[in-house]
């Protein structure tokens, strides 16, 4: 259950609308959500088990302020999604992220497939078709960082995800392709 801290604010209304949208879409999969929502942000989390894999999804938004030298400074809004999956093969290691420096060390087939500044590193040999499909999933979900190691997947997205069902489907594609 999401705890809504009611206040008369357009920011609260926007955050509440987003949280209710995420909650209703996740309920179609019979998933229960927990967390909070107020005018400054929200945190909605859910956990579920699928074919031996345990998924943890966390949708969050928060504000941070910094001291200004002269005058007032606006708060910085951050919204994103974190996905964690446990129960994967422990021998597999995959790292995907955004770094021009690390991209320099990628093979030509990876550089031709995924745009700058993304890089990919695999612990095992992969073919061109796998790289194409993997890249499409990364770009479709706007994934900023994805790591698979020690049987765990961790994924960070730095934008609001409007369709959690699509995100779950794409993460399932990544898992099944490995």
MARBA-3410 file (N, C-alpha, C, O; in Angstrom, 1 decimal):
178
0.8,-1.2,0.0,0.0,0.0,0.0,0.9,1.2,0.0,1.9,1.3,0.7 ~ 0.5,2.2,-0.8,1.2,3.5,-0.9,0.6,4.4,0.1,-0.6,4.6,0.1 ~ 1.5,5.1,0.9,1.0,6.1,1.9,1.1,7.5,1.2,2.2,7.9,0.9 ~ -0.1,8.1,1.0,-0.1,9.4,0.4,-0.2,10.5,1.4,-1.1,10.5,2.3 ~ 0.8,11.4,1.4,0.8,12.5,2.4,0.1,13.7,1.7,0.7,14.5,1.0
-1.2,13.8,1.9,-2.1,14.8,1.2,-1.7,16.2,1.5,-1.4,16.6,2.6 ~ -1.6,17.0,0.4,-1.3,18.4,0.5,-1.9,19.1,-0.7,-1.9,18.5,-1.8 ~ -2.3,20.3,-0.6,-2.8,21.0,-1.8,-1.6,21.6,-2.6,-1.1,22.6,-2.3 ~ -1.3,20.8,-3.6,-0.1,21.2,-4.5,-0.2,20.5,-5.8,-0.6,19.4,-5.9 ~ 0.1,21.2,-6.9,0.1,20.6,-8.2,1.2,19.6,-8.3,1.1,18.6,-9.1
2.3,19.7,-7.5,3.4,18.8,-7.5,2.9,17.4,-6.9,3.2,16.4,-7.4 ~ 2.1,17.6,-5.8,1.6,16.4,-5.2,0.6,15.7,-6.1,0.6,14.5,-6.3 ~ -0.2,16.5,-6.8,-1.2,15.9,-7.7,-0.5,15.1,-8.9,-0.9,14.0,-9.2 ~ 0.6,15.7,-9.4,1.3,15.0,-10.5,2.0,13.7,-9.9,2.0,12.7,-10.6 ~ 2.6,13.8,-8.8,3.2,12.6,-8.2,2.2,11.5,-7.9,2.4,10.3,-8.1
1.1,11.9,-7.3,0.0,11.0,-7.0,-0.5,10.3,-8.2,-0.7,9.1,-8.2 ~ -0.7,11.1,-9.3,-1.2,10.5,-10.5,-0.2,9.5,-11.1,-0.7,8.4,-11.6 ~ 1.1,9.8,-11.0,2.1,8.8,-11.5,2.1,7.6,-10.7,2.1,6.5,-11.2 ~ 2.0,7.7,-9.4,2.0,6.5,-8.5,0.8,5.7,-8.7,0.9,4.5,-8.7 ~ -0.3,6.3,-8.8,-1.6,5.5,-9.1,-1.5,4.8,-10.4,-2.0,3.7,-10.5
-0.9,5.4,-11.4,-0.8,4.8,-12.7,0.1,3.6,-12.6,-0.2,2.5,-13.1 ~ 1.3,3.7,-11.9,2.2,2.6,-11.8,1.5,1.5,-11.0,1.6,0.3,-11.3 ~ 0.8,1.9,-9.9,0.2,0.9,-9.1,-0.9,0.1,-9.8,-1.0,-1.1,-9.7 ~ -1.7,0.8,-10.6,-2.8,0.1,-11.4,-2.2,-0.8,-12.4,-2.8,-1.9,-12.6 ~ -1.1,-0.4,-13.1,-0.5,-1.3,-14.1,0.1,-2.5,-13.4,0.0,-3.6,-14.0
0.7,-2.4,-12.3,1.3,-3.5,-11.6,0.3,-4.4,-11.0,0.5,-5.6,-10.9 ~ -0.9,-3.9,-10.7,-2.0,-4.7,-10.2,-2.5,-5.7,-11.3,-3.1,-6.7,-10.9 ~ -2.3,-5.4,-12.5,-2.7,-6.3,-13.6,-1.9,-7.6,-13.6,-2.3,-8.6,-14.1 ~ -0.7,-7.5,-12.9,0.1,-8.7,-12.7,-0.1,-9.3,-11.3,0.7,-10.1,-10.9 ~ -1.1,-8.8,-10.6,-1.4,-9.2,-9.2,-0.2,-8.8,-8.3,0.1,-9.6,-7.4
0.4,-7.7,-8.5,1.5,-7.3,-7.7,1.1,-6.2,-6.7,0.4,-5.2,-7.1 ~ 1.5,-6.3,-5.5,1.2,-5.3,-4.5,2.3,-4.3,-4.4,3.5,-4.7,-4.4 ~ 2.0,-3.0,-4.2,3.0,-2.0,-4.1,3.1,-1.4,-2.7,2.1,-1.5,-2.0 ~ 4.2,-0.9,-2.3,4.4,-0.3,-1.0,5.2,1.0,-1.3,5.9,1.1,-2.3 ~ 5.1,1.9,-0.3,5.9,3.1,-0.5,5.2,4.3,0.0,4.2,4.3,0.8
5.7,5.5,-0.5,5.1,6.8,-0.1,5.0,7.7,-1.2,5.7,7.5,-2.3 ~ 4.2,8.8,-1.1,4.1,9.8,-2.1,3.8,11.1,-1.4,2.8,11.2,-0.6 ~ 4.5,12.2,-1.8,4.2,13.5,-1.3,4.5,14.5,-2.3,4.8,14.1,-3.5 ~ 4.5,15.8,-2.0,4.7,16.8,-3.0,6.2,16.9,-3.5,6.4,17.4,-4.6 ~ 7.1,16.3,-2.7,8.5,16.4,-3.0,9.0,15.2,-3.8,10.0,15.3,-4.5
8.2,14.1,-3.8,8.7,12.9,-4.5,7.8,11.7,-4.1,6.8,11.8,-3.5 ~ 8.4,10.5,-4.5,7.7,9.3,-4.2,8.7,8.2,-4.2,9.8,8.3,-4.7 ~ 8.3,7.0,-3.6,9.0,5.8,-3.7,8.0,4.7,-3.7,7.3,4.5,-2.7 ~ 8.0,3.9,-4.8,7.0,2.8,-5.0,7.9,1.6,-5.2,8.7,1.6,-6.1 ~ 7.7,0.6,-4.4,8.4,-0.7,-4.6,7.5,-1.9,-4.7,6.4,-1.9,-4.1
8.0,-2.9,-5.4,7.2,-4.1,-5.5,8.3,-5.3,-5.7,9.3,-5.0,-6.2 ~ 7.9,-6.4,-5.2,8.7,-7.6,-5.4,7.8,-8.8,-5.9,6.7,-8.9,-5.4 ~ 8.4,-9.6,-6.8,7.6,-10.8,-7.2,8.6,-11.8,-7.7,9.7,-11.6,-8.0 ~ 8.1,-13.0,-7.7,8.8,-14.2,-8.0,8.3,-14.7,-9.4,7.1,-14.9,-9.6 ~ 9.2,-15.0,-10.3,8.9,-15.5,-11.6,9.8,-16.6,-12.1,11.0,-16.3,-12.3
9.4,-17.8,-12.2,10.2,-18.9,-12.7,11.5,-19.0,-11.9,12.6,-19.3,-12.6 ~ 11.5,-18.8,-10.6,12.8,-18.9,-9.9,13.6,-17.7,-9.8,14.6,-17.6,-9.1 ~ 13.2,-16.6,-10.5,13.9,-15.3,-10.4,13.1,-14.4,-9.5,11.8,-14.4,-9.6 ~ 13.7,-13.7,-8.6,13.1,-12.8,-7.7,13.4,-11.4,-8.2,14.5,-10.9,-8.3 ~ 12.3,-10.7,-8.6,12.4,-9.3,-9.1,12.0,-8.3,-8.0,11.1,-8.5,-7.3
12.9,-7.2,-7.9,12.6,-6.1,-7.0,12.6,-4.9,-7.9,13.6,-4.6,-8.6 ~ 11.5,-4.1,-7.9,11.4,-2.9,-8.7,11.2,-1.8,-7.8,10.4,-1.9,-6.8 ~ 11.9,-0.7,-8.0,11.8,0.5,-7.2,11.7,1.8,-8.1,12.6,2.1,-8.8 ~ 10.5,2.4,-8.0,10.3,3.6,-8.8,10.4,4.8,-7.8,9.8,4.8,-6.7 ~ 11.3,5.8,-8.1,11.5,6.8,-7.1,11.7,8.2,-7.7,12.2,8.3,-8.9
11.4,9.2,-7.0,11.6,10.6,-7.4,11.9,11.3,-6.1,11.2,11.2,-5.1 ~ 12.9,12.2,-6.2,13.2,13.0,-5.0,13.8,14.3,-5.5,14.2,14.5,-6.6 ~ 13.9,15.3,-4.6,14.5,16.6,-4.8,15.7,16.8,-4.0,15.8,16.3,-2.8 ~ 16.7,17.5,-4.5,17.8,17.9,-3.7,18.0,19.4,-4.0,17.9,19.8,-5.1 ~ 18.4,20.0,-2.9,18.8,21.5,-3.0,20.2,21.7,-2.7,20.8,20.9,-2.0
20.8,22.7,-3.3,22.1,23.1,-3.0,22.2,24.5,-2.5,21.3,25.3,-2.9 ~ 23.1,24.8,-1.7,23.3,26.2,-1.3,23.7,27.1,-2.4,24.7,26.7,-3.2 ~ 23.1,28.2,-2.6,23.5,29.1,-3.6,24.3,30.2,-3.0,24.1,30.7,-1.9 ~ 25.3,30.7,-3.8,26.2,31.8,-3.3,25.4,33.1,-3.3,25.4,33.9,-2.3 ~ 24.7,33.4,-4.4,24.0,34.6,-4.5,22.5,34.3,-4.9,22.3,33.6,-5.9
21.6,34.7,-4.1,20.2,34.4,-4.4,19.8,33.0,-4.1,20.5,32.1,-3.7 ~ 18.5,32.7,-4.5,18.0,31.4,-4.3,18.3,30.5,-5.5,18.5,31.0,-6.6 ~ 18.3,29.2,-5.3,18.6,28.2,-6.3,17.5,27.2,-6.3,17.0,26.8,-5.2 ~ 17.0,26.8,-7.5,15.9,25.8,-7.6,16.4,24.4,-7.2,17.6,24.1,-7.2 ~ 15.5,23.7,-6.7,15.8,22.3,-6.4,16.0,21.5,-7.6,15.4,21.8,-8.7
16.8,20.4,-7.5,17.0,19.5,-8.6,16.1,18.3,-8.4,16.2,17.6,-7.4 ~ 15.3,18.0,-9.4,14.5,16.8,-9.4,15.2,15.6,-10.0,15.8,15.7,-11.0 ~ 15.0,14.5,-9.4,15.6,13.2,-9.9,14.4,12.2,-9.9,13.8,12.0,-8.9 ~ 14.2,11.6,-11.0,13.2,10.5,-11.1,13.9,9.3,-11.8,14.6,9.5,-12.8 ~ 13.6,8.1,-11.3,14.2,7.0,-12.0,13.6,5.7,-11.5,12.7,5.6,-10.7
14.2,4.6,-12.0,13.8,3.2,-11.7,15.0,2.4,-11.4,16.0,2.5,-12.1 ~ 14.9,1.5,-10.4,15.9,0.5,-10.2,15.3,-0.8,-10.2,14.2,-1.0,-9.7 ~ 15.9,-1.8,-10.9,15.5,-3.1,-11.0,16.6,-4.1,-10.5,17.7,-3.9,-10.9 ~ 16.2,-5.0,-9.7,17.1,-6.0,-9.2,16.5,-7.4,-9.4,15.3,-7.6,-9.1 ~ 17.3,-8.3,-10.0,16.8,-9.7,-10.2,17.8,-10.6,-9.6,19.0,-10.5,-9.9
17.4,-11.6,-8.8,18.2,-12.6,-8.2,17.9,-13.9,-8.7,16.7,-14.2,-9.1 ~ 18.8,-14.8,-8.8,18.6,-16.2,-9.2,19.1,-16.5,-10.6,18.8,-17.6,-11.1 ~ 20.0,-15.7,-11.1,20.6,-15.9,-12.5,21.8,-16.8,-12.4,22.2,-17.2,-11.3 ~ 22.3,-17.2,-13.5,23.5,-18.0,-13.6,24.7,-17.3,-12.9,24.9,-16.1,-13.3 ~ 25.4,-17.9,-12.0,26.5,-17.3,-11.3,27.8,-17.2,-12.2,28.7,-16.4,-11.8
27.8,-17.9,-13.3,29.0,-17.8,-14.1,29.0,-16.7,-15.1,30.1,-16.4,-15.7 ~ 27.9,-16.0,-15.3,27.7,-15.0,-16.2,28.1,-13.6,-15.7,27.8,-13.3,-14.5 ~ 28.8,-12.8,-16.5,29.1,-11.4,-16.1,28.9,-10.5,-17.3,29.4,-10.7,-18.4 ~ 28.0,-9.5,-17.2,27.7,-8.6,-18.2,27.7,-7.2,-17.6,27.1,-7.0,-16.5 ~ 28.3,-6.2,-18.3,28.3,-4.8,-17.8,27.9,-3.9,-19.0,28.5,-4.0,-20.1
26.9,-3.1,-18.8,26.5,-2.2,-19.8,26.3,-0.8,-19.1,25.8,-0.7,-18.0 ~ 26.8,0.2,-19.8,26.7,1.5,-19.2,27.0,2.6,-20.2,27.1,2.4,-21.4 ~ 27.2,3.8,-19.7,27.5,5.0,-20.5,28.9,5.5,-20.1,29.0,6.1,-19.0 ~ 29.8,5.3,-21.0,31.2,5.8,-20.8,32.0,5.8,-22.1,32.2,4.8,-22.7 ~ 32.4,7.0,-22.5,33.2,7.1,-23.8,34.5,6.4,-23.6,35.0,5.8,-24.5
35.1,6.5,-22.4,36.4,5.8,-22.1,36.2,4.3,-22.2,37.1,3.7,-22.9 ~ 35.3,3.7,-21.6,35.1,2.3,-21.6,34.6,1.8,-23.0,34.9,0.7,-23.4 ~ 33.9,2.7,-23.7,33.5,2.3,-25.1,34.7,2.1,-26.0,34.7,1.3,-26.9 ~ 35.8,2.9,-25.7,37.0,2.8,-26.5,37.5,1.3,-26.6,38.1,0.9,-27.6 ~ 37.3,0.6,-25.5,37.8,-0.8,-25.4,36.9,-1.9,-25.9,37.1,-3.1,-25.8
35.7,-1.4,-26.4,34.7,-2.4,-27.0,35.1,-2.8,-28.4,35.8,-2.1,-29.1 ~ 34.6,-4.0,-28.8,34.8,-4.5,-30.1,34.0,-3.7,-31.1,33.1,-3.0,-30.8 ~ 34.4,-3.8,-32.4,33.8,-3.1,-33.5,32.3,-3.4,-33.6,31.5,-2.5,-34.0 ~ 31.9,-4.7,-33.4,30.5,-5.1,-33.6,29.6,-4.4,-32.5,28.5,-4.1,-32.8 ~ 30.2,-4.2,-31.3,29.4,-3.5,-30.3,29.3,-2.0,-30.7,28.2,-1.4,-30.5
30.4,-1.4,-31.1,30.4,0.0,-31.5,29.5,0.3,-32.7,28.9,1.4,-32.7 ~ 29.3,-0.7,-33.6,28.4,-0.5,-34.7,27.0,-0.6,-34.3,26.1,-0.1,-35.0 ~ 26.7,-1.3,-33.2,25.3,-1.7,-32.9,24.7,-0.7,-31.9,23.5,-0.3,-32.1 ~ 25.4,-0.2,-30.9,24.8,0.6,-29.9,25.5,2.0,-30.0,26.7,2.1,-30.1 ~ 24.7,3.1,-29.9,25.2,4.4,-30.1,26.1,4.9,-28.9,26.1,4.3,-27.8
26.9,5.9,-29.2,27.7,6.6,-28.1,26.8,7.1,-27.1,25.7,7.6,-27.4 ~ 27.1,7.2,-25.9,28.3,6.8,-25.2,28.3,5.4,-24.6,29.1,5.1,-23.7 ~ 27.3,4.5,-25.0,27.2,3.2,-24.4,28.4,2.3,-24.7,29.0,2.4,-25.7 ~ 28.6,1.4,-23.7,29.6,0.4,-23.9,29.0,-0.9,-23.3,28.0,-0.9,-22.6 ~ 29.5,-2.1,-23.8,29.1,-3.4,-23.3,30.3,-4.3,-23.1,31.3,-4.2,-23.9
30.3,-5.1,-22.1,31.3,-6.0,-21.8,30.7,-7.3,-21.3,29.8,-7.3,-20.5 ~ 31.1,-8.4,-22.0,30.6,-9.7,-21.7,31.7,-10.7,-21.2,32.8,-10.6,-21.7 ~ 31.4,-11.6,-20.3,32.4,-12.5,-19.8,32.5,-13.7,-20.8,33.4,-14.6,-20.6 ~ 31.6,-13.8,-21.7,31.6,-15.0,-22.6,31.4,-14.5,-24.1,30.9,-13.4,-24.3 ~ 31.8,-15.2,-25.1,31.7,-14.7,-26.5,30.2,-14.7,-26.8,29.4,-15.5,-26.5
29.8,-13.6,-27.6,28.5,-13.4,-28.0,28.5,-13.2,-29.5,29.4,-12.7,-30.1 ~ 27.3,-13.5,-30.2,27.3,-13.3,-31.6,26.6,-11.9,-31.9,26.0,-11.3,-31.0 ~ 26.6,-11.5,-33.2,26.1,-10.2,-33.6,24.6,-10.1,-33.3,24.1,-9.1,-32.9 ~ 23.8,-11.2,-33.6,22.4,-11.2,-33.3,22.1,-11.0,-31.9,21.1,-10.2,-31.6 ~ 22.8,-11.6,-31.0,22.6,-11.4,-29.5,22.9,-9.9,-29.2,22.1,-9.3,-28.4
24.0,-9.3,-29.7,24.3,-7.9,-29.4,23.2,-7.0,-29.9,22.8,-6.0,-29.3 ~ 22.7,-7.3,-31.1,21.6,-6.5,-31.7,20.3,-6.5,-30.8,19.8,-5.4,-30.4 ~ 19.9,-7.7,-30.4,18.7,-7.8,-29.5,18.9,-7.2,-28.2,18.1,-6.5,-27.6 ~ 20.1,-7.4,-27.6,20.5,-6.9,-26.3,20.5,-5.3,-26.3,20.0,-4.7,-25.4 ~ 21.0,-4.8,-27.4,21.1,-3.3,-27.6,19.7,-2.7,-27.7,19.4,-1.7,-27.1
18.8,-3.4,-28.4,17.5,-2.9,-28.6,16.8,-2.8,-27.2,16.1,-1.8,-26.9 ~ 16.9,-3.8,-26.4,16.3,-3.8,-25.1,16.9,-2.6,-24.2,16.1,-2.0,-23.5 ~ 18.2,-2.4,-24.3,18.8,-1.4,-23.5,18.3,0.0,-24.0,18.0,0.8,-23.1 ~ 18.2,0.2,-25.3,17.7,1.5,-25.8,16.2,1.7,-25.6,15.8,2.8,-25.3 ~ 15.4,0.7,-25.7,14.0,0.8,-25.6,13.6,1.2,-24.2,12.7,2.0,-24.0
14.3,0.7,-23.2,14.1,1.0,-21.8,14.8,2.2,-21.3,14.7,2.6,-20.1 ~ 15.7,2.8,-22.1,16.6,3.9,-21.7,17.4,3.6,-20.5,17.5,4.4,-19.5 ~ 18.0,2.4,-20.5,18.8,1.9,-19.3,20.1,2.6,-19.3,20.8,2.7,-20.3 ~ 20.5,3.2,-18.2,21.7,3.9,-18.0,22.8,3.0,-17.6,24.0,3.1,-18.0 ~ 22.5,2.0,-16.8,23.5,1.0,-16.3,22.9,-0.3,-16.0,21.8,-0.4,-15.4
23.5,-1.4,-16.5,23.0,-2.7,-16.3,24.2,-3.6,-15.9,25.2,-3.6,-16.7 ~ 24.1,-4.3,-14.8,25.2,-5.2,-14.4,24.6,-6.6,-14.1,23.6,-6.6,-13.3 ~ 25.2,-7.6,-14.6,24.9,-9.0,-14.2,26.2,-9.6,-13.7,27.1,-9.8,-14.5 ~ 26.2,-10.0,-12.4,27.3,-10.8,-11.9,26.9,-11.4,-10.6,26.0,-10.9,-9.9 ~ 27.5,-12.5,-10.3,27.3,-13.3,-9.1,25.8,-13.7,-9.0,25.3,-13.8,-7.9
25.2,-13.9,-10.2,23.8,-14.4,-10.2,22.7,-13.3,-9.9,21.6,-13.6,-9.7 ~ 23.2,-12.0,-10.0,22.3,-10.9,-9.7,22.3,-9.9,-10.9,23.4,-9.6,-11.4 ~ 21.2,-9.4,-11.2,21.1,-8.3,-12.2,20.7,-7.1,-11.5,19.8,-7.0,-10.7 ~ 21.4,-6.0,-11.8,21.0,-4.7,-11.3,20.9,-3.7,-12.5,21.8,-3.7,-13.3 ~ 19.9,-2.9,-12.5,19.6,-2.1,-13.6,19.1,-0.7,-13.1,18.3,-0.6,-12.2
19.7,0.4,-13.7,19.3,1.7,-13.3,18.8,2.5,-14.5,19.5,2.5,-15.6 ~ 17.7,3.1,-14.4,17.1,4.0,-15.4,16.9,5.4,-14.8,16.3,5.5,-13.8 ~ 17.4,6.4,-15.5,17.4,7.7,-15.0,16.2,8.6,-15.5,16.3,9.8,-15.4 ~ 15.2,7.9,-15.9,14.0,8.6,-16.3,12.8,7.9,-15.7,12.8,6.8,-15.3 ~ 11.6,8.6,-15.7,10.4,8.0,-15.2,10.0,7.0,-16.3,10.0,7.3,-17.5
9.6,5.8,-15.8,9.1,4.8,-16.7,7.6,4.8,-16.6,7.0,4.7,-15.6 ~ 6.9,5.1,-17.8,5.5,5.2,-17.8,4.8,3.9,-17.9,3.6,3.8,-17.5 ~ 5.5,2.9,-18.4,4.9,1.5,-18.6,5.7,0.5,-17.9,6.6,0.0,-18.5 ~ 5.4,0.1,-16.6,6.2,-0.9,-15.9,6.1,-2.3,-16.5,7.0,-3.1,-16.4 ~ 5.0,-2.6,-17.2,4.8,-3.9,-17.8,5.8,-4.0,-19.0,6.4,-5.1,-19.1
5.9,-3.0,-19.8,6.9,-3.0,-20.9,8.3,-3.2,-20.3,9.1,-4.0,-20.8 ~ 8.6,-2.5,-19.2,10.0,-2.6,-18.6,10.2,-4.1,-18.1,11.3,-4.6,-18.4 ~ 9.2,-4.6,-17.5,9.3,-6.0,-17.0,9.5,-7.0,-18.2,10.3,-7.9,-18.1 ~ 8.8,-6.8,-19.2,8.9,-7.6,-20.4,10.3,-7.5,-21.0,10.8,-8.5,-21.4 ~ 10.8,-6.3,-21.1,12.1,-6.1,-21.7,13.2,-6.8,-20.8,14.2,-7.4,-21.3
13.1,-6.7,-19.5,14.1,-7.3,-18.6,14.0,-8.8,-18.7,15.0,-9.5,-18.7 ~ 12.8,-9.3,-18.9,12.6,-10.8,-19.1,13.3,-11.2,-20.4,13.9,-12.3,-20.4 ~ 13.2,-10.4,-21.4,13.9,-10.7,-22.7,15.4,-10.7,-22.5,16.1,-11.6,-23.0 ~ 15.9,-9.8,-21.7,17.4,-9.8,-21.4,17.8,-11.0,-20.7,18.8,-11.7,-21.0 ~ 17.0,-11.4,-19.7,17.3,-12.6,-18.9,17.2,-13.9,-19.8,18.1,-14.7,-19.7
16.2,-14.0,-20.6,16.0,-15.2,-21.4,17.1,-15.3,-22.5,17.4,-16.4,-23.0 ~ 17.6,-14.2,-23.0,18.6,-14.2,-24.0,20.0,-14.6,-23.6,20.8,-14.9,-24.4 ~ 20.2,-14.5,-22.3,21.5,-14.8,-21.7,21.7,-16.3,-21.5,22.8,-16.7,-21.1
END
